[in-house]
Amino acid sequence: MQKTTKRSVTLWIIQGVLAALFLFAGASKLVMPIEVMTQQIALPGAFLRFIGVAEVAGALGLVLPGIFRIRQWLTPLAAVGLVTIMTGATTLTLEIGGGAGAAMPFVVGLLAAFVARERWPLVTSRWLLTPTVYQRAR
């Protein structure tokens, strides 16, 4: 197997695992009653629902553009959004005193950062190939 093929397969596996994880986590935040969620996490219920929507959108953004081969530049942007969520989750976990508990969101954030970094050329190629307003006006 070639190096690029191995890297592509590895990225797809990581993206699939992350998508499943975030789809499950986000859907549970959308389905679970707010009272139950606020007992577990000391954050406003509406904010937790927003995080759930962002996690579901990020999960879909990790895999659907590549599967359908449309707007593939959205995949690294979804990964960056998930890194942001996991940075907050790690910080919040450390803040409440769960040092060992912060390892899981930290590792998930690192995996999302890896996907963002490896898929980032899709974003730069998109913006390099798209003419800017200035170039169109000339």
Secondary structure per residue as TSV (DSSP state, phi and psi in degrees):
chain	resnum	aa	ss	phi	psi
A	1	M	-	360.0	137.4
A	2	Q	-	-74.9	162.1
A	3	K	H	-61.3	-44.2
A	4	T	H	-68.2	-33.9
A	5	T	H	-67.8	-42.8
A	6	K	H	-61.8	-43.0
A	7	R	H	-63.6	-42.0
A	8	S	H	-64.5	-43.6
A	9	V	H	-64.1	-43.1
A	10	T	H	-60.5	-45.1
A	11	L	H	-62.3	-42.3
A	12	W	H	-64.8	-37.8
A	13	I	H	-64.4	-47.0
A	14	I	H	-62.3	-44.1
A	15	Q	H	-61.9	-40.6
A	16	G	H	-65.7	-43.2
A	17	V	H	-64.6	-45.8
A	18	L	H	-62.5	-41.4
A	19	A	H	-61.9	-43.9
A	20	A	H	-63.3	-43.6
A	21	L	H	-61.9	-48.6
A	22	F	H	-72.4	-31.9
A	23	L	H	-64.6	-43.7
A	24	F	H	-65.1	-48.4
A	25	A	H	-63.4	-43.9
A	26	G	H	-68.0	-42.7
A	27	A	H	-64.0	-37.6
A	28	S	H	-66.4	-35.1
A	29	K	H	-69.1	-26.5
A	30	L	H	-83.6	-29.0
A	31	V	H	-92.3	-37.2
A	32	M	S	-65.4	140.1
A	33	P	-	-60.8	143.8
A	34	I	H	-59.8	-37.2
A	35	E	H	-60.2	-40.1
A	36	V	H	-68.2	-42.1
A	37	M	H	-65.8	-40.7
A	38	T	H	-72.4	-17.9
A	39	Q	H	-72.9	-34.6
A	40	Q	H	-81.8	-37.7
A	41	I	S	-129.3	128.9
A	42	A	-	-83.4	64.5
A	43	L	S	-131.8	156.1
A	44	P	-	-61.0	143.9
A	45	G	H	-60.2	-40.8
A	46	A	H	-63.8	-36.6
A	47	F	H	-66.8	-39.2
A	48	L	H	-64.7	-38.3
A	49	R	H	-63.5	-42.0
A	50	F	H	-59.9	-44.2
A	51	I	H	-60.0	-40.7
A	52	G	H	-60.5	-44.6
A	53	V	H	-63.4	-43.2
A	54	A	H	-63.5	-38.7
A	55	E	H	-67.0	-41.6
A	56	V	H	-65.3	-44.3
A	57	A	H	-62.4	-41.1
A	58	G	H	-64.5	-40.3
A	59	A	H	-62.1	-45.2
A	60	L	H	-66.3	-37.4
A	61	G	H	-68.2	-22.4
A	62	L	H	-72.7	-33.2
A	63	V	H	-117.1	-35.8
A	64	L	H	-63.9	-42.5
A	65	P	H	-58.7	-38.2
A	66	G	H	-72.9	-36.4
A	67	I	H	-66.6	-46.0
A	68	F	H	-90.9	-4.0
A	69	R	T	54.8	41.9
A	70	I	S	-130.6	138.7
A	71	R	S	47.4	49.2
A	72	Q	T	-64.6	-17.1
A	73	W	T	-68.0	-11.6
A	74	L	H	-75.6	-23.4
A	75	T	H	-59.1	-51.8
A	76	P	H	-65.7	-29.7
A	77	L	H	-68.9	-37.9
A	78	A	H	-63.7	-40.1
A	79	A	H	-64.1	-39.3
A	80	V	H	-63.7	-40.9
A	81	G	H	-61.1	-40.4
A	82	L	H	-69.7	-33.0
A	83	V	H	-61.8	-40.9
A	84	T	H	-61.1	-44.9
A	85	I	H	-62.6	-43.8
A	86	M	H	-72.0	-27.8
A	87	T	H	-63.8	-44.0
A	88	G	H	-63.8	-40.5
A	89	A	H	-65.1	-41.3
A	90	T	H	-64.9	-45.3
A	91	T	H	-61.8	-45.4
A	92	L	H	-63.6	-40.7
A	93	T	H	-65.1	-41.7
A	94	L	H	-65.7	-36.4
A	95	E	H	-65.4	-36.2
A	96	I	T	-87.2	4.0
A	97	G	T	95.0	16.5
A	98	G	-	-98.6	70.4
A	99	G	T	-55.0	-51.1
A	100	A	T	-72.0	-31.3
A	101	G	T	-68.1	-20.0
A	102	A	T	-77.7	-10.4
A	103	A	H	-66.0	-40.7
A	104	M	H	-63.7	-53.4
A	105	P	H	-63.9	-29.1
A	106	F	H	-65.6	-46.0
A	107	V	H	-66.3	-41.4
A	108	V	H	-62.6	-40.5
A	109	G	H	-63.2	-39.5
A	110	L	H	-63.7	-40.9
A	111	L	H	-64.1	-41.5
A	112	A	H	-65.2	-37.8
A	113	A	H	-64.8	-38.0
A	114	F	H	-62.0	-44.7
A	115	V	H	-61.7	-44.9
A	116	A	H	-60.4	-43.4
A	117	R	H	-66.6	-44.1
A	118	E	H	-72.7	-29.8
A	119	R	H	-94.1	-3.1
A	120	W	H	-59.4	-33.1
A	121	P	H	-55.4	-24.5
A	122	L	H	-64.1	-35.3
A	123	V	H	-73.1	-48.3
A	124	T	H	-65.6	-36.8
A	125	S	H	-67.7	-34.7
A	126	R	H	-62.5	-47.6
A	127	W	H	-76.0	-26.2
A	128	L	H	-75.6	-29.2
A	129	L	H	-87.9	-19.2
A	130	T	S	-87.6	124.6
A	131	P	-	-68.8	141.7
A	132	T	-	-79.9	170.4
A	133	V	H	-60.0	-40.3
A	134	Y	H	-62.2	-43.2
A	135	Q	H	-68.3	-34.6
A	136	R	H	-70.3	-30.9
A	137	A	H	-74.7	-18.0
A	138	R	-	-76.5	360.0
